[in-house]
């Protein structure tokens, strides 16, 4: 059996073949490690800086019958503006 792919080029050396069809080639993995990408510290995840007011959350929860978490996220996305949060939640 030949080590040729379907396009006529030789297949890269494979480290692992997964059941979904993906595989890693040794050359590409070594290239990534040499680039120094793993030497940098990982980026810190972005945290929401807005703390929703309890009254605003209660208004949205009672009016739209949604969870507190959904209401808090809507307020955070809209910088605490209740009117904009309500419109964002009811607009398709």
PAPADREN-457366 format. One line per field, with one value per residue (C-alpha): residue number from 1; residue in three letters; chain; y negated, x negated, z negated. Coordinates in Angstrom, 2 decimals, padded with zeros to 5 digits, m for minus. Layout:
<lumtis>
nr = (NUM,...);
rest = (ALA,...);
kette = (A,...);
y = (Y,...);
x = (X,...);
z = (Z,...);
</lumtis>
This chain:
<lumtis>
nr = (1,2,3,4,5,6,7,8,9,10,11,12,13,14,15,16,17,18,19,20,21,22,23,24,25,26,27,28,29,30,31,32,33,34,35,36,37,38,39,40,41,42,43,44,45,46,47,48,49,50,51,52,53,54,55,56,57,58,59,60,61,62,63,64,65,66,67,68,69,70,71,72,73,74,75,76,77,78,79,80,81,82,83,84,85,86,87,88,89,90,91,92);
rest = (UNK,UNK,UNK,UNK,UNK,UNK,UNK,UNK,UNK,UNK,UNK,UNK,UNK,UNK,UNK,UNK,UNK,UNK,UNK,UNK,UNK,UNK,UNK,UNK,UNK,UNK,UNK,UNK,UNK,UNK,UNK,UNK,UNK,UNK,UNK,UNK,UNK,UNK,UNK,UNK,UNK,UNK,UNK,UNK,UNK,UNK,UNK,UNK,UNK,UNK,UNK,UNK,UNK,UNK,UNK,UNK,UNK,UNK,UNK,UNK,UNK,UNK,UNK,UNK,UNK,UNK,UNK,UNK,UNK,UNK,UNK,UNK,UNK,UNK,UNK,UNK,UNK,UNK,UNK,UNK,UNK,UNK,UNK,UNK,UNK,UNK,UNK,UNK,UNK,UNK,UNK,UNK);
kette = (A,A,A,A,A,A,A,A,A,A,A,A,A,A,A,A,A,A,A,A,A,A,A,A,A,A,A,A,A,A,A,A,A,A,A,A,A,A,A,A,A,A,A,A,A,A,A,A,A,A,A,A,A,A,A,A,A,A,A,A,A,A,A,A,A,A,A,A,A,A,A,A,A,A,A,A,A,A,A,A,A,A,A,A,A,A,A,A,A,A,A,A);
y = (000.00,m003.43,m006.38,m008.71,m010.78,m011.21,m014.24,m012.48,m014.09,m012.00,m012.00,m013.63,m011.50,m010.99,m010.97,m010.17,m009.38,m010.13,m008.37,m011.60,m011.67,m014.35,m013.71,m015.57,m015.61,m015.54,m018.34,m020.77,m020.00,m020.60,m023.88,m025.10,m024.21,m025.95,m029.12,m029.75,m029.95,m027.82,m029.97,m032.86,m032.85,m032.16,m035.19,m035.83,m035.47,m038.67,m039.19,m041.21,m044.47,m045.47,m044.44,m044.37,m046.14,m043.80,m045.93,m045.93,m042.16,m041.69,m043.89,m041.89,m038.52,m039.43,m041.03,m038.38,m035.31,m034.41,m033.26,m035.67,m034.63,m035.52,m038.88,m039.64,m038.76,m040.98,m043.87,m043.31,m043.30,m046.57,m048.29,m048.27,m049.99,m048.24,m049.54,m048.35,m044.99,m044.47,m045.38,m043.04,m040.16,m040.59,m041.42,m038.33);
x = (000.00,m001.32,m001.72,m000.02,003.10,006.09,004.52,001.30,m000.88,m002.46,m000.58,m002.30,m003.59,m000.62,m000.86,002.77,005.82,009.15,012.44,013.95,011.28,008.96,005.27,002.14,m001.00,m004.37,m005.83,m003.03,m003.05,m006.82,m006.38,m003.83,m006.08,m009.08,m007.04,m006.95,m003.18,m003.21,m005.88,m003.44,m001.18,002.48,004.75,007.02,010.72,012.74,014.97,018.15,017.55,021.18,022.96,026.69,028.97,031.32,034.37,033.53,033.10,036.40,038.25,036.97,037.58,041.15,042.04,040.60,040.73,037.08,034.31,032.25,029.12,030.65,031.79,028.35,026.65,029.05,028.37,024.61,024.69,026.63,024.52,027.33,029.92,033.19,035.05,032.36,032.13,035.90,035.86,032.93,034.77,038.03,036.55,036.06);
z = (000.00,000.95,m001.43,001.05,000.29,002.55,004.26,005.22,002.57,m000.18,m003.44,m006.43,m009.24,m011.53,m015.32,m016.15,m014.03,m015.72,m015.03,m013.62,m010.90,m012.30,m012.78,m013.85,m011.72,m013.41,m011.29,m012.01,m015.74,m015.91,m014.03,m016.58,m019.49,m017.86,m017.27,m021.03,m021.23,m024.37,m026.05,m026.53,m029.59,m028.78,m028.44,m031.38,m030.64,m030.42,m033.43,m033.43,m035.26,m035.68,m038.88,m038.20,m040.66,m042.49,m041.65,m037.93,m037.89,m039.73,m037.22,m034.26,m035.95,m036.89,m033.56,m031.25,m033.49,m032.87,m035.20,m037.28,m035.39,m032.03,m033.40,m034.85,m031.57,m029.60,m031.96,m031.75,m027.94,m027.99,m030.67,m033.24,m031.05,m031.92,m028.88,m026.45,m028.25,m027.99,m024.30,m023.65,m025.36,m023.45,m020.04,m017.86);
</lumtis>
